[in-house]
């Protein structure tokens, strides 16, 4: 089992945990909406660079 350190209480907990079982610290996760926005921005930048290179 992989572990990570809680930034609040410094306990080693399961890497997949979203909340520390010791101090209840909530780990920030990447929301699916933010992930989609980043992907769309990357595709847009790629298309713009391709169009500027060809035209």
N, C-alpha and C positions, 0 to 999 in steps of 0.2 A: 504494500500500500504506500503510495506517495503521500507525502505530507507537505504542508506549508505552515509558515509561522504567522500567527495572528498578530497584526500590528498593535493591537490594543493590550493584550495580556501576555504576549510572547510564548504562548503554548503552541506545540506542534499539533495540528489537526489535519483531518483528511483533506486532500487537495481539492476534492469536489464539493466540499462544504460551502454553502452560501452564507451560513451564520455560524459563528463560533459557539460551540456548545458550552464553553466555560463562561465567557463574559457577554455573550449575545451580540458581539460585533457583527454588523452586516457588511459582507464584502460587496463592493460595487461590481456589477456585471455589465457586459456590453448588451444593450437592448437590441432586439432584432430590428427595430426601426432604424437605429443608428447604423447597424451593420449594412442594411439596404442602402441607406444614404451614402455611405462611404463607397460602396460598390458602384452605385450610379455615378458618383462624382468621378471615380477612376475611369469608368467607361467614357464619360463625356470628355475628360481630358485626353484620353487616348484618341477619340474620334477627332477632336480639334487639332491635335498634333498631326494626325494623318492627313487631314484636309489641308492644313497649312503646308505640309511637306509636298503634297502633290499639286497644289494649286497656287 
